[in-house]
Amino acid sequence: MSLNALLYTILGISLGGFFILLIAVQILKRRQGQSIHYGAQKRFNDLIESSPNKTRQRLVNFYQKSYVLFARTPFLDTYTAKIRNRLSTIHTYDEFTMRKETMKIVYLTLGILLVGVVLLVSLNHDLTFLAMVLVAVIVINGMLIDTFVGRVEDRLLKQLAHLMTDVRHYYHQHGMVEEAIYEAGQVSKYEAQLHAERIYEVLTANDPQEELETYYEVAPSRFLKAFAGISFLVKEFGDKVVNNGSMYLNSLSRLTQEINLEILRRDRLRYLFSGLTVIALAPIFFTKPIEVWARGHFPAMDDFYNGKFGFCTKMLIFAVIMLSYIILRKMQENDEGKYANKVNRRKWEKRVYEIPAIAWIVDRLTPGAHTKQHFRLERLLKDTSSPLTIEWLYLQRIVLCVASFVIVLGTVLYMHHVSKQNILYAPTKSTTIFGKASAEEEKKAQAITNSDRKIIESVREEQDPIKRKEAIRGAVTVKAGRDASKEAINKDAARVLGKLNTLETEYFKWWELVVAIGVATIGYYLPYLMIEFRRRLREMDMQNEVDQYHTIIAMLCEFERISVEDILEWMERFAVVFRQPLQVCLMDYEAGAERALEQLKEEAPFVPFVRTIERLLVAVEKIPIRQAFDDLETERVYYQEQRKEQYERIILEKAGWGKMIGFVPMYALVFLYLVIPLILMSMNQMSTYFNQIQTIQ
């Protein structure tokens, strides 16, 4: 079966499976109508049928049926559960809404991937390209899930900003925190309403302190934690009038400002990076058109695209595309959501490390517990809030190293095989560079190749160079006939001898082993470099997080009963970059406040953060907390303008790096796959013409 027939067969099977899936959904719907749950299902159908939007009703119903079907289908059940778990870490939906949102993302990701694969396969039927597309699908699938889940998180942030405004309005009317939150939740959109009702339940519970701690564990956003916490403090200790009015309303204003800044940051980054992501992936679609155009206008380029250097260049460009895309996604990702998701993900490293033989190898390469390198790696993992242990990191490095070595080794052997096949079976090209050979010329070139292959196979076993050359000349003379000139015989014999010599040089060479080892070394260090790159990105956001701490402290210092330990707990809930050192500080706080704070300064030596900790250190025993941070209110306008400038600078810096990285794949495609090969082929052809001119003279 030809490759085209195989692809059309796969497409037909896919379409048939799609229609079978639709039929199964309808059958499942009828069976559910006859089941013991018919009453509950009917009430649900009546509920959604009462809405005037019939199309939306059918769509919601379709999502519910699809979820049940996917949950019972192998592979799809795991895929659906993965997306559901991602959504559950950032939002608390009811069951029907959770299923609907899950299936939305499932259909979007699978639909985009299916359309992309069909389009790419229709453009290029090469098996190597199909393998690269498969790898790209695996990588892009995770990125698409991150994108759609991130949209849900962004939607929640925007609804929270409106919720704060409504709470402010109803607090003016009632003067009671819990009633204001309840009334605001009733007029809010669905996601914000769920959290408003949950916070209302916390505030009106018999033991609100315990309920609040429980909510802290499941709250998907640090802004929700701050909102619930400040509402609890005001309800417990009462509101009071400060310089700018109500203490509670002033805190809501600060919190709303933080939410709006976060929304603006995400929107700006999405705007700047959205086009770059498309540009980074675009070369995948243009490899085949560029190749077809070059082959049509410059037939000599066939030698490059069909040869091992063309294959190697294609693999290099694909690697550059994937690496650039991953780096761009890392620069756009939101640290809070990514941290929670990675902590809860299923860790393959843990399962593999439990194998005794693998653990023995990893332990031999892992630095000792009391070495400088061990301490440096441990610090790096803490700074990036990575869920990996040092052993798991080294396991990743070993796996990627071995995989890189095997892939490069297999690629080299495959390239030698392709080169041998081209020598023995590819049509023998003439020295012209412009114009395309006619069908008659192609047939003649193929006949020359067949003749050369027979001669090569007949003399290949001869080891003596002189006898081999004579045997080739004799075979060429017999093929050419008596009428052939001596010059033509010499030319044909030189061509066959050149092919034979080239064929014998197509073997695995020592420097190719060195290249494989070099690529494996790069693969070994790549996980470490990616974590180091993530740490550099976090350094850009350190000042922003310290400014958010100042906002939290400015709200808390108005409460007379607040302590330094309480402030540290709030900072830890709000933390992303400094979460690990703050957790250590809180665990050691009971053993000695000053010692714990001094250790915190050493663990996180970022200068603005250290200055904040020094103020808390002074406030432990010497002066009140409000006095230690009295400038936060007096210089509030200056700090706001400074933060805006820092936000703009950080975003522009990320955008600059993003533009440089995003255009690298396009540059690599144009220069490595078209311009440079064309120049080299042109120089080669010019050298051939020059030699022919010298021969004529």
N, C-alpha and C positions, 0 to 999 in steps of 0.2 A: 504494500500500500504506500502511495506517495505521501509526502508531507502535507501537501494541500488537501488530499482526501482525508488524511488523519485529522487535520484541523477542522475541516467541515463536519466530520463525524462528531468531534468533541462539541462543536457549536450546536449541532442538532440534538445531541444528548442533553446539553444544558437547557435548550429551549423545551425539550420534552419533559425534563425534570421540573422546569418551572410550571408547566401546565399541570403536571401530576400533583405538584404542591398545592396549586389552587383548588384542584378537585378534592384533595385530602382535607383542605381547610373547610370546604363546604360539607363534606361527609362528617367531619368532626363537629361542625356546628349542629347538624341534625342529631347526632348521637348525644350531644350535650343537652339538646332540647328534650330528649327522652330519658335523661338520667334522673337520679334521685335529687339532683341539685337544680331541677327544672324551675322550681319556685324562685330560688335566689337568682338564677340566670334571667328569668322573666322580669323580675323586679329591676335588675340592672338594665335590661333592654328597654323597659318602659321608661326608666330614668333618662337614658340617652335619647330615646325617640321623642321625648317631650320637647327637645330643643328644636328651634326652627331651622337650624343649619343641618340639613339631612346629609350632605356630603361629609361634613365633619363627624357626624354620628357614625356613618358607615366606616370611616377611616379609623375612629377610635375602636370600634368593634373589631375591625380587621387586625389592629395591633394586639388586642387581647387574645384573639384566636391564634394569631401567629406566635405569640409568646408561648402558649400551651403547646403548639406543634413543635416549635424549635426546642423547647425544654425536653421533648421526648425523642429528638433526633440526634444521633451520634455526631460528634464534632460541633454541630450547631449549639448543642446544649452547653458545652464548655465555653464557646465563644460568647453566647448570650450571658452566661453567668459572670464572665470576666467583665463585661461592660456594666452589668448590674452592680457588681461590687465596686467598680469605679464610681458610679453615681451615688451609691450609698455612703461613700466617704465624704461627699460634699453636700449632700442633701438628705433630708428625712421625708420621703414621700409616703403617701398611703400606697397600698398594694396596687390598685388599679393605675394610679399615676406612674408609679415606678415601672410597671410593665410597659405602659405607653411610651415613656421617655426612653426606656431601654430599647424597644423595638424601633423607635425612630432612628437612633444611632446605628443599630444593627443594619437596617435597610440602607441608610445613607452610606455607611462605610463599604458594605458589600456591593452596593450599586456602583459607587465610584470606582472601586477596584475592578469590578467586572467590565465596565465600559472601558477603563484604561487598558486592561489586558487584551480585550477584543480588538481595540484600536491598534495597539502595538503589534499584536500578532498579525493583523491584516497588513501592516506596513512592512514587516520583516519576518520571514519564515525560517530564519537561520536558527538551528538548535542551540548554538551558543548564546544567541540573543535571547531566546526563550528562557534559558537558564538564568540569565541576568535579570530578566523580567520577574522571574519567580522570587529571586532574592529581593528585588525592589518591592514587590508586593508585601513580603513579610515585614520589611522595614516601614514602608509607608502605612501599612495597616495600623501599627501602633501609633504613628503620628496622627492619623486621622481620628482615632479614638480620643487622643489627647485634645485635639482641636475641638471636637464636638462636646466633650465633657467640659472643656474650658468655657465654652459658650454658656452652658448651664450655670457655671460658677459666676460668670460675668452678669448674667441675667439676675441672679440672686443679689449681687452687689447693687445693681441699679434699683432693684425693688427695696433694698434696705435703706437706700438714701431717701426714697419717698416715704418709707415707713417712719423714719426719724422725723420728717417734716410733719406727718400726721400725728405722731405722738406729741410733738410740741404743741400742735393746735389743740388737741383734746386735753392736754395737761393744763392749758390756760382755762379750759372750761370746768374741769373737775377738780384740779388740784391734787389728784390722787394718781400715783404712778401706775398701779395695776389696772385701774379703770381706763386710763389714757392708752395703755398698751393694748388692752382688749378692744376698745373702740377703734383704734387705728388699725388693728389687725382685721377687723370686719370690713373695712373699706380698701384693704390692700389686695394686691394680686396673690395668686395661689401660694407660691413658694414662701413669700414673706408672711402671709397669713398663718401658715403652719408654724413658723418659728415664733410669731407673736403669741399665738395661742399656747405654745409650749412654755414660753417665758411667763405668761400669765399664770399657768398652772404652777410653775415654780414659786412665784411670789405669793400665791394664795394657799400653798401647801401647809400642812401642820408643822413640818420641819423644812422650811425653805432653804436653810444652809445645806442640808444633805441633798436636797433636790437640785440645788445649784451646782454642787460638785458633780452630780450625775450628768447634768446638762453640759458642763465643761468637757466631759469625756466624749460626747457625741456631737457637739457643735461643730459644723463644718468650716466656720470662719472665725478668725480672731476678732473681727469686728462684732460678731454676734456675742462672743464671750464677753467683750468689753461692755456691750449694751446691757446684757443680762446682769453683769456684775455691778455696774454703776446704778442700775435700777434697784437692785437688791439693797445696796448701801443706803440709797436715799429713802427707801421704804422703811428700813430698819432704824436708821439714825435721824431721819428727817431732813427736809430741805432747809436752806437758809439763803438769805439775801447777801450777795457779794457785790463787788464793784460794778459788774456788768449785769446785774439782775439775779435771777434765780440760779443757784448753783447747779441744779439738775439740768435746766435748759442750757446753761453755759457749757456743761459737759456734753450734752447732745450736739451742740453746735460744733464743738471741737471734733467729736466723733464723726459727724457728717462731713466735715471738711476732710478728714482722713480718708473716708470712703470715696469722696469725689476725686481726691488726688489719685487714689488707686485706680479708679475707673478711667481717669484721663491718661494715666500712665499705660494702662493696658490697651486702650483704644489707640493711643499714639504708636505704641510698638506694633500693634496689629496692622495699622495703616502703613507703617514704614517697611514692615517685613513681609506683608502679604504678597506683593509683587516679586520680591526677591526669591521667595520659595518657588514660585512658578518659573522664574528665570533659571533657578538652579536645576529644576527637573526638566526643563524644555529640551536640553540636548539629547535626552533619550529618544524624543520623537524625530530629531533631525539627523541622526546618524545615517539611517538608510537613505533619505533623500539626498544628502551630501554625497554619499557613496555612489548612488545612481547617476547623479549629475557629473561627478568626476569621471566615472567610467565611460559615460556617453561622449564627453568632450575630449578626454585624454585616455585612450585605450591602454597606454603604458601603465596607468595607475592600477590596472588589474593585478599586476605583479605585487603591488604593495597590499591591496585589500585582500587578495587571496593568500598572501604569504604570512609567515610567522610574525613579522614586524607589524603588519596590519592587525592581526589578532591580538598581539600584545598591547598595541595602542588602544584598541577598543576596550580591553579589560581595564587599562589604566584610566581611561576616560570615565568608565562606569564607576570605578572606585572613587574617583574625584567627585562625581555627581552625588554618590551616596554619602560620602564624608561631609561634603558641603551642606547637604540637606540636613543631616543629623546635627551639625554644628549650629545651623540657623535655628532649628527647632529648640536646641538647648538654650540659645540666647533668648528665645521668646517665652519659654515655659515659666510658669508661676511657681515659685519655690514652695509656697505653703501647700498647694494642692499636690505637687509632685512628691513632697516629703511624705505626706500621709499615704499616697498611693503606693510608693515604693516600700514603705514599712509593711503594708498589708499584702503585698504581692507574694505569690508562691515562689520561693527561692529554689531554683534548680541547683544552685551552688551547694546548698545544705544537703540535698539528697546525694549529689555526686561525692561530696567530701566524706560522707558516711561510709563510702567504699574503702576498706582498709588499705588496699594497694595505692589508690589515689591519694588518700590521706598521708601515707608514708612519703610519697613523692613531694607533695606540697609542703610537708613539714621540713623536708630537707632543704627546700629553697627559701622558706620563710625566715626572715632575720630573727635572731634570738630576742627573748622578751626584754632584756635589759640593755640592748644595743641602741645606738643613736639612730640607726635607720628604722628600727621598730618604733621608737618614740615619734620620729618624723611622720611615718605613715599613719600611726594612730591619731596624731594631731590633724593630719590632712583629712582623714575620714570624719573626724569630729567637726572640723570646720565646714564641711560640705553636708553635714547631717546625713551621711550615707548610711544605709542599713547594712552595708557589707562589713564583715570582719576582715582582718588582715589575711587570714587563711583563705577566705572566699575571694578576696582581691587577687591573691596569687594564683588561685585556681582559674579565675577568669584569664589571667595573663598566660598561663600555661596552655589552656584550651585554645585561645586565639593564636598563640605562637605555633602550636602544632597544626592547627587548621590552616594558617597562612603558609606554612612550609609545605603541607600536602597539596594545597591548591596551586602554589607556584610550581611545585615539582610536576604535578599533573599537567599544568598548562605548558610547561617546557616540553615534556614528552609529546603532548598533543601537537605542539607547533612543529616539532621534528617530523611527526607523522604527516602533517599537512604539507610540509615542504617536500617530502619524498613523493607524496601523491601528486603534487603539482608538477614535479620534475618528470614523472612517469606518464601522467595522463593529461595535464593541461595543454591546450594548443600552443604550439611554438610561435611566439609573437615576433613580428618584424620590428624594425628599429624606428618606425614612424611614431610620432607622438600625437599628431593632430589627425582628426578624422577617424571614422569608425570602419573597421574591416567589413567587407561585404560577405555574404553567405558563402560565396565561392572561395574567398580567401580564408574564411574560417574553416571550411572543409579541407582545404589544402594544408592549413596549419595543423589540423588534427591528424591528417595522414602522415605528415612529417613526424609528429609526436609518436604515433604508433610504430613507425619504422624505427625511430631512435630507441624506443623501448625494447623492441625485439633485439636490436644490436646490443644494447646494454645488458639484457638478460643473458645473451649468449657469451659475452666476454667478461662477465662480472666475476667469475670464479678465478680468472687468470690473475696471479699476483705479481708477475714480472711486468714492470711498467713498459719495457721495450716491446715485449711480445704482445701486451695488451694493445699498445698503440698500433702495432702492425695488424693485429686482428681486427681492430676497428676500421682501419683504412681498407683492409681487404673486404670486410662486410659492406662498407659504404660503396666501394667500387662495384661490387656485385649488384647492389641495389640500384646504383646510378646507371649502369649499362656501359657499353663500349663508347657511346657517343658523348659521354660526359667529359668535360674538360678537366684538366689537372687542377686548375684553380677551384672549380666547384667541388671536386672531391676533397681537396684539402680543407675547404671551408666547412663542408658537412662533417668531415672527420673531427675537426677542431670543435664543432658544436657538440657532437656526441661525446667526445672526450671530456669536454667541459661539464656536461650534464653528469657524466659518471663520477668525475672528481667531486662535484658539488654533492652528489648523492652520498658519497662515502664520507663526507664531512658532517653529514647530518646524524650526529650521535651526541649523547649527553656529555657535556664538557665540564671541566673542573670549575670554570668561572660561572657556569650556570648554577652549580651547587652553591657557590659563594653568594650569588644573587638570591637564591632561595633562603639561605641562612640570613642574609641581610633583611629580606622582607619579613622573615619569621621574627627577627629581633625587633623590627618596628612593631609587629603585632604584639610582641611581648610587652613593650612599653606603652602601647596605645591605651589600655584601660587606665593606667596611671596618669598619662597625659590628659585624658578626658576628665578625670577627677580634678587634676590641677587646673584645667581650663575652667571647670565649673567653679572652683574656688576663686579664680580671678574674676569671674562674672559676679560672684557674691561680694567681692570687695567693692564693686561699683555700688552695691545696694546697702553697704554698711552704714553710711551716713544717713540714708533715708530711714533705716530702722532705728537709729539713735534718735532721730527727730520724732519718730512715732513714740518712742519711750518718753520723750519730753512731754508729748501731748497727754499720755497716760498719767504721768506724774503730776502735771498741772491740774488734772481733774481730781486726783486722789488727795493732793496736799490740802485741799479745802476741808477734808474731813478731819476732825480733831483727833479721832481715835485711831487713825491710820498709823501703821508702824513701818519701819524699813523692811521687815520681812514680808509684810503684806505687799509693799511695792515690788519687791523682787518676785513674788508669786505672780503678780499682774504682768510684769515684764516677761516672765517665762511663758505665760499663756500667749502673749503677743509676739513672741520671738520666732524668728526663722533662722537667721544667720547665727545669733548668739544663744540659741536654745540649749545646746549641750553644756557650755560653761555655766549658764544660769542654773541648770538642773543640778550640777555638781555643787554649786554654791548653796543652794537651798538645802541639800542633803547635809552639808557640813555646817549650816548656820547655827544649829543648836549647840554644837561643840565650841563655838566661839564666833561671834559676829564679825569682829575685826579681822580675824584670821581668814575667815571664809571670803570676805570682800577683798582682802589683799591677794588671796589665791585667784579670785575672779579676775583681778587686774592682770595677773601674769598669764592666765589662760586666754584672755582676749585683749591683746595689747593695742587695739585700735584707739588712737588718741582721744577722739570725742567720747567714745564709750568709757575710757578710763577716767575722764574728767567727770562724767556722770556718776560713776562708782565712787569717786573720791568725795563727791557731795553727799552721797548716801553714807559713806564712812564717817564723815563729820556729823551727820544727823543721827548716828547711832546713840551717842551719849551727850554731845556738846550743845547742839542747837536744834530747834524744831525743824521738821522737814520743810514746812512752808518757808521758813527763813533761808534754808539752804538752797531753795529753788525760787527765790523771790524775783529773779530777773526774767523768768519765763513769762510772766504776765506783763511786766513793765516794757519788755522789748519784744512783745508778741508780733507786732507788725513787721519789725526788722527780720525776725526769724521766718515769718511767712514768705517774705520776698526772697530771703536767702534760700529757702527750700525750693521755691519755684525755679530759681536760677540753677540750683543743683540738679533738680529733676530734668530740666532742659539739657544741661550739659551731659548727664548720664545717658539720656535717650539719644542725643546726637552722637555720643561716642559709640554706643551700641549700633546705631544706624550706620556709622562709618565703617565699622568692622563688618557689619552685615552686607553692605554694598560690595566691599572687597571680596568677601567669601562667596556671595551669591553669584558674581559674574565669573568666578574662576572656572566653573564647568563650561561656560560658553566659550571663553578664551581657549580652554584646553581642546574643545571640539574643533574650533576653527583652525587653530594653529597646528595642533598635533595630528589631526585627522585629515586636513586638507592642504593648508599652506605649506608647511614644512615638507610633507611627502611630495607635493607637486614641485617644489623647488629642487629637491634631491633628484627626482625623476628627470626634471628638465636638465639639470647639470649632467646626469648620466647620459641622456640622449645627446646633449651637445658634445660630450666627450666622444661618443660613438661616431657622430657626424664628422668631427674633427679628424678622427683616426681614418675614416673612410676617405676624406679629402686628401690626407697625406698619402694614402695608398694609391689614389688615382695619380697624384703627382709623381 
